[in-house]
Amino acid sequence: MANLRAAVSRLRRELAAHPAEFPDRGIAEDELAALCAMALGGEPEIRRLRRSLLLVAGAIGSVSALAPSLAQVRIAVELFGERPRTEGP
């Protein structure tokens, strides 16, 4: 949990300090707030963590200055369990 809290906090600070406005910034801010709440609230729901991560990545993925912090959030989320397997043919 500490890794997730630290990574989300860092990305939130960097996003707040980033001067450029982009269309999905609000989505990223909302989902980072949700990730922060999950990190503070105890054992989070893994599917919800992954959904929030995907939304954040989609919203800020093209902002290269935020890529290292986004990668740290991804790593922290992945510590909560393996990626769900999909059944193939």
Backbone atoms as SQL, in Angstrom:
CREATE TABLE atoms (id INTEGER PRIMARY KEY, chain TEXT, resi INTEGER, resn TEXT, atom TEXT, x REAL, y REAL, z REAL);
INSERT INTO atoms VALUES
  (1, 'A', 1, 'MET', 'N', 0.815, -1.182, 0.000),
  (2, 'A', 1, 'MET', 'CA', 0.000, 0.000, 0.000),
  (3, 'A', 1, 'MET', 'C', 0.871, 1.263, 0.000),
  (4, 'A', 2, 'ALA', 'N', 1.965, 1.201, 0.710),
  (5, 'A', 2, 'ALA', 'CA', 2.831, 2.374, 0.787),
  (6, 'A', 2, 'ALA', 'C', 3.385, 2.735, -0.591),
  (7, 'A', 3, 'ASN', 'N', 3.736, 1.718, -1.377),
  (8, 'A', 3, 'ASN', 'CA', 4.242, 1.978, -2.731),
  (9, 'A', 3, 'ASN', 'C', 3.185, 2.655, -3.588),
  (10, 'A', 4, 'LEU', 'N', 1.957, 2.177, -3.491),
  (11, 'A', 4, 'LEU', 'CA', 0.872, 2.762, -4.276),
  (12, 'A', 4, 'LEU', 'C', 0.609, 4.197, -3.842),
  (13, 'A', 5, 'ARG', 'N', 0.535, 4.428, -2.540),
  (14, 'A', 5, 'ARG', 'CA', 0.294, 5.798, -2.048),
  (15, 'A', 5, 'ARG', 'C', 1.386, 6.745, -2.519),
  (16, 'A', 6, 'ALA', 'N', 2.636, 6.327, -2.411),
  (17, 'A', 6, 'ALA', 'CA', 3.754, 7.183, -2.802),
  (18, 'A', 6, 'ALA', 'C', 3.739, 7.462, -4.307),
  (19, 'A', 7, 'ALA', 'N', 3.495, 6.434, -5.100),
  (20, 'A', 7, 'ALA', 'CA', 3.497, 6.604, -6.559),
  (21, 'A', 7, 'ALA', 'C', 2.355, 7.502, -7.010),
  (22, 'A', 8, 'VAL', 'N', 1.175, 7.296, -6.447),
  (23, 'A', 8, 'VAL', 'CA', 0.026, 8.123, -6.818),
  (24, 'A', 8, 'VAL', 'C', 0.248, 9.566, -6.384),
  (25, 'A', 9, 'SER', 'N', 0.771, 9.749, -5.195),
  (26, 'A', 9, 'SER', 'CA', 1.041, 11.098, -4.691),
  (27, 'A', 9, 'SER', 'C', 2.025, 11.839, -5.599),
  (28, 'A', 10, 'ARG', 'N', 3.070, 11.153, -6.003),
  (29, 'A', 10, 'ARG', 'CA', 4.072, 11.766, -6.885),
  (30, 'A', 10, 'ARG', 'C', 3.446, 12.161, -8.221),
  (31, 'A', 11, 'LEU', 'N', 2.670, 11.261, -8.824),
  (32, 'A', 11, 'LEU', 'CA', 2.056, 11.566, -10.114),
  (33, 'A', 11, 'LEU', 'C', 1.049, 12.703, -9.973),
  (34, 'A', 12, 'ARG', 'N', 0.287, 12.734, -8.889),
  (35, 'A', 12, 'ARG', 'CA', -0.664, 13.836, -8.677),
  (36, 'A', 12, 'ARG', 'C', 0.064, 15.174, -8.587),
  (37, 'A', 13, 'ARG', 'N', 1.173, 15.213, -7.858),
  (38, 'A', 13, 'ARG', 'CA', 1.958, 16.452, -7.737),
  (39, 'A', 13, 'ARG', 'C', 2.503, 16.891, -9.089),
  (40, 'A', 14, 'GLU', 'N', 3.050, 15.931, -9.842),
  (41, 'A', 14, 'GLU', 'CA', 3.626, 16.275, -11.147),
  (42, 'A', 14, 'GLU', 'C', 2.549, 16.719, -12.127),
  (43, 'A', 15, 'LEU', 'N', 1.394, 16.096, -12.075),
  (44, 'A', 15, 'LEU', 'CA', 0.292, 16.502, -12.959),
  (45, 'A', 15, 'LEU', 'C', -0.179, 17.903, -12.584),
  (46, 'A', 16, 'ALA', 'N', -0.291, 18.186, -11.303),
  (47, 'A', 16, 'ALA', 'CA', -0.717, 19.517, -10.859),
  (48, 'A', 16, 'ALA', 'C', 0.276, 20.598, -11.290),
  (49, 'A', 17, 'ALA', 'N', 1.551, 20.259, -11.309),
  (50, 'A', 17, 'ALA', 'CA', 2.583, 21.229, -11.686),
  (51, 'A', 17, 'ALA', 'C', 2.785, 21.336, -13.193),
  (52, 'A', 18, 'HIS', 'N', 2.234, 20.398, -13.947),
  (53, 'A', 18, 'HIS', 'CA', 2.443, 20.391, -15.397),
  (54, 'A', 18, 'HIS', 'C', 1.662, 21.548, -16.017),
  (55, 'A', 19, 'PRO', 'N', 2.345, 22.386, -16.793),
  (56, 'A', 19, 'PRO', 'CA', 1.705, 23.610, -17.297),
  (57, 'A', 19, 'PRO', 'C', 0.698, 23.401, -18.439),
  (58, 'A', 20, 'ALA', 'N', 0.841, 22.335, -19.161),
  (59, 'A', 20, 'ALA', 'CA', -0.020, 22.154, -20.339),
  (60, 'A', 20, 'ALA', 'C', -1.412, 21.668, -19.940),
  (61, 'A', 21, 'GLU', 'N', -2.384, 22.212, -20.620),
  (62, 'A', 21, 'GLU', 'CA', -3.757, 21.713, -20.481),
  (63, 'A', 21, 'GLU', 'C', -3.984, 20.727, -21.620),
  (64, 'A', 22, 'PHE', 'N', -4.712, 19.661, -21.335),
  (65, 'A', 22, 'PHE', 'CA', -5.054, 18.695, -22.364),
  (66, 'A', 22, 'PHE', 'C', -6.459, 18.192, -22.061),
  (67, 'A', 23, 'PRO', 'N', -7.150, 17.692, -23.064),
  (68, 'A', 23, 'PRO', 'CA', -8.579, 17.395, -22.935),
  (69, 'A', 23, 'PRO', 'C', -8.960, 16.444, -21.798),
  (70, 'A', 24, 'ASP', 'N', -8.130, 15.471, -21.500),
  (71, 'A', 24, 'ASP', 'CA', -8.498, 14.463, -20.514),
  (72, 'A', 24, 'ASP', 'C', -7.833, 14.667, -19.156),
  (73, 'A', 25, 'ARG', 'N', -7.335, 15.848, -18.914),
  (74, 'A', 25, 'ARG', 'CA', -6.665, 16.127, -17.642),
  (75, 'A', 25, 'ARG', 'C', -7.605, 15.893, -16.460),
  (76, 'A', 26, 'GLY', 'N', -8.839, 16.306, -16.580),
  (77, 'A', 26, 'GLY', 'CA', -9.813, 16.115, -15.503),
  (78, 'A', 26, 'GLY', 'C', -10.042, 14.653, -15.189),
  (79, 'A', 27, 'ILE', 'N', -10.075, 13.826, -16.218),
  (80, 'A', 27, 'ILE', 'CA', -10.240, 12.385, -16.015),
  (81, 'A', 27, 'ILE', 'C', -9.047, 11.842, -15.223),
  (82, 'A', 28, 'ALA', 'N', -7.852, 12.237, -15.616),
  (83, 'A', 28, 'ALA', 'CA', -6.650, 11.781, -14.913),
  (84, 'A', 28, 'ALA', 'C', -6.683, 12.215, -13.453),
  (85, 'A', 29, 'GLU', 'N', -7.050, 13.462, -13.198),
  (86, 'A', 29, 'GLU', 'CA', -7.107, 13.959, -11.821),
  (87, 'A', 29, 'GLU', 'C', -8.144, 13.194, -11.004),
  (88, 'A', 30, 'ASP', 'N', -9.313, 12.943, -11.582),
  (89, 'A', 30, 'ASP', 'CA', -10.368, 12.207, -10.877),
  (90, 'A', 30, 'ASP', 'C', -9.931, 10.778, -10.549),
  (91, 'A', 31, 'GLU', 'N', -9.330, 10.111, -11.513),
  (92, 'A', 31, 'GLU', 'CA', -8.920, 8.725, -11.283),
  (93, 'A', 31, 'GLU', 'C', -7.735, 8.633, -10.334),
  (94, 'A', 32, 'LEU', 'N', -6.852, 9.610, -10.358),
  (95, 'A', 32, 'LEU', 'CA', -5.761, 9.620, -9.385),
  (96, 'A', 32, 'LEU', 'C', -6.308, 9.838, -7.977),
  (97, 'A', 33, 'ALA', 'N', -7.342, 10.661, -7.859),
  (98, 'A', 33, 'ALA', 'CA', -7.990, 10.840, -6.555),
  (99, 'A', 33, 'ALA', 'C', -8.624, 9.529, -6.095),
  (100, 'A', 34, 'ALA', 'N', -9.236, 8.798, -7.027),
  (101, 'A', 34, 'ALA', 'CA', -9.836, 7.501, -6.692),
  (102, 'A', 34, 'ALA', 'C', -8.755, 6.509, -6.266),
  (103, 'A', 35, 'LEU', 'N', -7.627, 6.487, -6.972),
  (104, 'A', 35, 'LEU', 'CA', -6.518, 5.600, -6.596),
  (105, 'A', 35, 'LEU', 'C', -5.988, 5.953, -5.212),
  (106, 'A', 36, 'CYS', 'N', -5.891, 7.229, -4.938),
  (107, 'A', 36, 'CYS', 'CA', -5.416, 7.685, -3.632),
  (108, 'A', 36, 'CYS', 'C', -6.366, 7.213, -2.537),
  (109, 'A', 37, 'ALA', 'N', -7.656, 7.368, -2.761),
  (110, 'A', 37, 'ALA', 'CA', -8.647, 6.926, -1.777),
  (111, 'A', 37, 'ALA', 'C', -8.570, 5.420, -1.548),
  (112, 'A', 38, 'MET', 'N', -8.387, 4.667, -2.627),
  (113, 'A', 38, 'MET', 'CA', -8.265, 3.212, -2.477),
  (114, 'A', 38, 'MET', 'C', -7.015, 2.849, -1.685),
  (115, 'A', 39, 'ALA', 'N', -5.934, 3.572, -1.937),
  (116, 'A', 39, 'ALA', 'CA', -4.677, 3.290, -1.240),
  (117, 'A', 39, 'ALA', 'C', -4.792, 3.612, 0.246),
  (118, 'A', 40, 'LEU', 'N', -5.591, 4.591, 0.586),
  (119, 'A', 40, 'LEU', 'CA', -5.760, 4.971, 1.986),
  (120, 'A', 40, 'LEU', 'C', -6.815, 4.125, 2.703),
  (121, 'A', 41, 'GLY', 'N', -7.693, 3.496, 1.923),
  (122, 'A', 41, 'GLY', 'CA', -8.820, 2.802, 2.507),
  (123, 'A', 41, 'GLY', 'C', -8.610, 1.347, 2.850),
  (124, 'A', 42, 'GLY', 'N', -7.428, 0.861, 2.805),
  (125, 'A', 42, 'GLY', 'CA', -7.203, -0.553, 3.109),
  (126, 'A', 42, 'GLY', 'C', -6.964, -1.355, 1.853),
  (127, 'A', 43, 'GLU', 'N', -7.376, -2.607, 1.871),
  (128, 'A', 43, 'GLU', 'CA', -7.160, -3.514, 0.741),
  (129, 'A', 43, 'GLU', 'C', -8.082, -3.134, -0.416),
  (130, 'A', 44, 'PRO', 'N', -7.532, -2.610, -1.506),
  (131, 'A', 44, 'PRO', 'CA', -8.364, -2.153, -2.624),
  (132, 'A', 44, 'PRO', 'C', -8.829, -3.304, -3.514),
  (133, 'A', 45, 'GLU', 'N', -9.868, -3.045, -4.272),
  (134, 'A', 45, 'GLU', 'CA', -10.361, -4.000, -5.256),
  (135, 'A', 45, 'GLU', 'C', -9.438, -3.937, -6.473),
  (136, 'A', 46, 'ILE', 'N', -8.835, -5.058, -6.821),
  (137, 'A', 46, 'ILE', 'CA', -7.826, -5.091, -7.875),
  (138, 'A', 46, 'ILE', 'C', -8.395, -4.666, -9.219),
  (139, 'A', 47, 'ARG', 'N', -9.600, -5.113, -9.542),
  (140, 'A', 47, 'ARG', 'CA', -10.196, -4.720, -10.838),
  (141, 'A', 47, 'ARG', 'C', -10.376, -3.204, -10.908),
  (142, 'A', 48, 'ARG', 'N', -10.771, -2.590, -9.815),
  (143, 'A', 48, 'ARG', 'CA', -10.969, -1.137, -9.784),
  (144, 'A', 48, 'ARG', 'C', -9.629, -0.428, -9.900),
  (145, 'A', 49, 'LEU', 'N', -8.608, -0.951, -9.242),
  (146, 'A', 49, 'LEU', 'CA', -7.263, -0.369, -9.374),
  (147, 'A', 49, 'LEU', 'C', -6.819, -0.366, -10.838),
  (148, 'A', 50, 'ARG', 'N', -6.987, -1.504, -11.485),
  (149, 'A', 50, 'ARG', 'CA', -6.557, -1.635, -12.885),
  (150, 'A', 50, 'ARG', 'C', -7.368, -0.728, -13.803),
  (151, 'A', 51, 'ARG', 'N', -8.657, -0.612, -13.539),
  (152, 'A', 51, 'ARG', 'CA', -9.505, 0.269, -14.354),
  (153, 'A', 51, 'ARG', 'C', -9.040, 1.719, -14.220),
  (154, 'A', 52, 'SER', 'N', -8.788, 2.147, -12.996),
  (155, 'A', 52, 'SER', 'CA', -8.314, 3.512, -12.781),
  (156, 'A', 52, 'SER', 'C', -6.973, 3.738, -13.455),
  (157, 'A', 53, 'LEU', 'N', -6.081, 2.753, -13.349),
  (158, 'A', 53, 'LEU', 'CA', -4.778, 2.867, -14.008),
  (159, 'A', 53, 'LEU', 'C', -4.942, 3.027, -15.512),
  (160, 'A', 54, 'LEU', 'N', -5.815, 2.233, -16.115),
  (161, 'A', 54, 'LEU', 'CA', -6.045, 2.343, -17.561),
  (162, 'A', 54, 'LEU', 'C', -6.587, 3.714, -17.946),
  (163, 'A', 55, 'LEU', 'N', -7.507, 4.234, -17.149),
  (164, 'A', 55, 'LEU', 'CA', -8.057, 5.554, -17.441),
  (165, 'A', 55, 'LEU', 'C', -7.003, 6.643, -17.308),
  (166, 'A', 56, 'VAL', 'N', -6.172, 6.548, -16.275),
  (167, 'A', 56, 'VAL', 'CA', -5.097, 7.528, -16.102),
  (168, 'A', 56, 'VAL', 'C', -4.114, 7.432, -17.260),
  (169, 'A', 57, 'ALA', 'N', -3.727, 6.226, -17.608),
  (170, 'A', 57, 'ALA', 'CA', -2.770, 6.036, -18.710),
  (171, 'A', 57, 'ALA', 'C', -3.336, 6.571, -20.017),
  (172, 'A', 58, 'GLY', 'N', -4.609, 6.325, -20.267),
  (173, 'A', 58, 'GLY', 'CA', -5.234, 6.836, -21.483),
  (174, 'A', 58, 'GLY', 'C', -5.319, 8.348, -21.488),
  (175, 'A', 59, 'ALA', 'N', -5.523, 8.929, -20.311),
  (176, 'A', 59, 'ALA', 'CA', -5.678, 10.377, -20.218),
  (177, 'A', 59, 'ALA', 'C', -4.350, 11.127, -20.334),
  (178, 'A', 60, 'ILE', 'N', -3.286, 10.569, -19.778),
  (179, 'A', 60, 'ILE', 'CA', -2.010, 11.306, -19.777),
  (180, 'A', 60, 'ILE', 'C', -0.900, 10.566, -20.501),
  (181, 'A', 61, 'GLY', 'N', -1.225, 9.489, -21.156),
  (182, 'A', 61, 'GLY', 'CA', -0.204, 8.664, -21.798),
  (183, 'A', 61, 'GLY', 'C', 0.656, 9.382, -22.810),
  (184, 'A', 62, 'SER', 'N', 0.124, 10.428, -23.427),
  (185, 'A', 62, 'SER', 'CA', 0.896, 11.139, -24.446),
  (186, 'A', 62, 'SER', 'C', 1.750, 12.262, -23.860),
  (187, 'A', 63, 'VAL', 'N', 1.675, 12.483, -22.562),
  (188, 'A', 63, 'VAL', 'CA', 2.475, 13.525, -21.910),
  (189, 'A', 63, 'VAL', 'C', 3.762, 12.881, -21.413),
  (190, 'A', 64, 'SER', 'N', 4.792, 12.976, -22.224),
  (191, 'A', 64, 'SER', 'CA', 6.035, 12.242, -21.939),
  (192, 'A', 64, 'SER', 'C', 6.686, 12.653, -20.624),
  (193, 'A', 65, 'ALA', 'N', 6.495, 13.870, -20.186),
  (194, 'A', 65, 'ALA', 'CA', 7.099, 14.319, -18.931),
  (195, 'A', 65, 'ALA', 'C', 6.540, 13.556, -17.735),
  (196, 'A', 66, 'LEU', 'N', 5.345, 13.003, -17.869),
  (197, 'A', 66, 'LEU', 'CA', 4.715, 12.280, -16.767),
  (198, 'A', 66, 'LEU', 'C', 4.924, 10.763, -16.850),
  (199, 'A', 67, 'ALA', 'N', 5.559, 10.306, -17.912),
  (200, 'A', 67, 'ALA', 'CA', 5.725, 8.867, -18.145),
  (201, 'A', 67, 'ALA', 'C', 6.446, 8.132, -17.013),
  (202, 'A', 68, 'PRO', 'N', 7.544, 8.654, -16.466),
  (203, 'A', 68, 'PRO', 'CA', 8.208, 7.914, -15.384),
  (204, 'A', 68, 'PRO', 'C', 7.319, 7.738, -14.145),
  (205, 'A', 69, 'SER', 'N', 6.584, 8.757, -13.789),
  (206, 'A', 69, 'SER', 'CA', 5.691, 8.651, -12.629),
  (207, 'A', 69, 'SER', 'C', 4.518, 7.734, -12.917),
  (208, 'A', 70, 'LEU', 'N', 3.998, 7.782, -14.124),
  (209, 'A', 70, 'LEU', 'CA', 2.923, 6.874, -14.509),
  (210, 'A', 70, 'LEU', 'C', 3.411, 5.427, -14.444),
  (211, 'A', 71, 'ALA', 'N', 4.640, 5.186, -14.868),
  (212, 'A', 71, 'ALA', 'CA', 5.214, 3.834, -14.809),
  (213, 'A', 71, 'ALA', 'C', 5.303, 3.350, -13.361),
  (214, 'A', 72, 'GLN', 'N', 5.626, 4.243, -12.437),
  (215, 'A', 72, 'GLN', 'CA', 5.696, 3.853, -11.030),
  (216, 'A', 72, 'GLN', 'C', 4.321, 3.488, -10.476),
  (217, 'A', 73, 'VAL', 'N', 3.285, 4.194, -10.913),
  (218, 'A', 73, 'VAL', 'CA', 1.921, 3.840, -10.497),
  (219, 'A', 73, 'VAL', 'C', 1.566, 2.467, -11.054),
  (220, 'A', 74, 'ARG', 'N', 1.906, 2.224, -12.316),
  (221, 'A', 74, 'ARG', 'CA', 1.618, 0.918, -12.926),
  (222, 'A', 74, 'ARG', 'C', 2.307, -0.202, -12.152),
  (223, 'A', 75, 'ILE', 'N', 3.555, -0.019, -11.819),
  (224, 'A', 75, 'ILE', 'CA', 4.299, -1.027, -11.062),
  (225, 'A', 75, 'ILE', 'C', 3.646, -1.267, -9.701),
  (226, 'A', 76, 'ALA', 'N', 3.230, -0.201, -9.043),
  (227, 'A', 76, 'ALA', 'CA', 2.584, -0.331, -7.728),
  (228, 'A', 76, 'ALA', 'C', 1.265, -1.089, -7.834),
  (229, 'A', 77, 'VAL', 'N', 0.492, -0.827, -8.878),
  (230, 'A', 77, 'VAL', 'CA', -0.778, -1.532, -9.081),
  (231, 'A', 77, 'VAL', 'C', -0.506, -3.010, -9.356),
  (232, 'A', 78, 'GLU', 'N', 0.497, -3.293, -10.157),
  (233, 'A', 78, 'GLU', 'CA', 0.810, -4.687, -10.491),
  (234, 'A', 78, 'GLU', 'C', 1.265, -5.504, -9.281),
  (235, 'A', 79, 'LEU', 'N', 1.726, -4.856, -8.232),
  (236, 'A', 79, 'LEU', 'CA', 2.126, -5.572, -7.021),
  (237, 'A', 79, 'LEU', 'C', 0.942, -6.217, -6.310),
  (238, 'A', 80, 'PHE', 'N', -0.270, -5.809, -6.641),
  (239, 'A', 80, 'PHE', 'CA', -1.465, -6.345, -5.991),
  (240, 'A', 80, 'PHE', 'C', -1.922, -7.669, -6.586),
  (241, 'A', 81, 'GLY', 'N', -1.302, -8.127, -7.617),
  (242, 'A', 81, 'GLY', 'CA', -1.674, -9.430, -8.147),
  (243, 'A', 81, 'GLY', 'C', -1.358, -9.535, -9.620),
  (244, 'A', 82, 'GLU', 'N', -1.425, -10.771, -10.069),
  (245, 'A', 82, 'GLU', 'CA', -1.140, -11.029, -11.473),
  (246, 'A', 82, 'GLU', 'C', -2.232, -10.478, -12.361),
  (247, 'A', 83, 'ARG', 'N', -1.836, -10.207, -13.570),
  (248, 'A', 83, 'ARG', 'CA', -2.760, -9.758, -14.591),
  (249, 'A', 83, 'ARG', 'C', -3.768, -10.881, -14.864),
  (250, 'A', 84, 'PRO', 'N', -5.067, -10.533, -14.957),
  (251, 'A', 84, 'PRO', 'CA', -6.043, -11.591, -15.226),
  (252, 'A', 84, 'PRO', 'C', -5.752, -12.271, -16.559),
  (253, 'A', 85, 'ARG', 'N', -5.908, -13.596, -16.558),
  (254, 'A', 85, 'ARG', 'CA', -5.646, -14.357, -17.788),
  (255, 'A', 85, 'ARG', 'C', -6.906, -14.405, -18.613),
  (256, 'A', 86, 'THR', 'N', -6.725, -14.335, -19.924),
  (257, 'A', 86, 'THR', 'CA', -7.856, -14.495, -20.819),
  (258, 'A', 86, 'THR', 'C', -7.764, -15.866, -21.448),
  (259, 'A', 87, 'GLU', 'N', -8.887, -16.485, -21.622),
  (260, 'A', 87, 'GLU', 'CA', -8.923, -17.813, -22.220),
  (261, 'A', 87, 'GLU', 'C', -8.830, -17.693, -23.734),
  (262, 'A', 88, 'GLY', 'N', -7.956, -18.437, -24.301),
  (263, 'A', 88, 'GLY', 'CA', -7.777, -18.443, -25.757),
  (264, 'A', 88, 'GLY', 'C', -8.566, -19.580, -26.378),
  (265, 'A', 89, 'PRO', 'N', -8.624, -19.614, -27.707),
  (266, 'A', 89, 'PRO', 'CA', -9.355, -20.691, -28.381),
  (267, 'A', 89, 'PRO', 'C', -8.715, -22.041, -28.205);
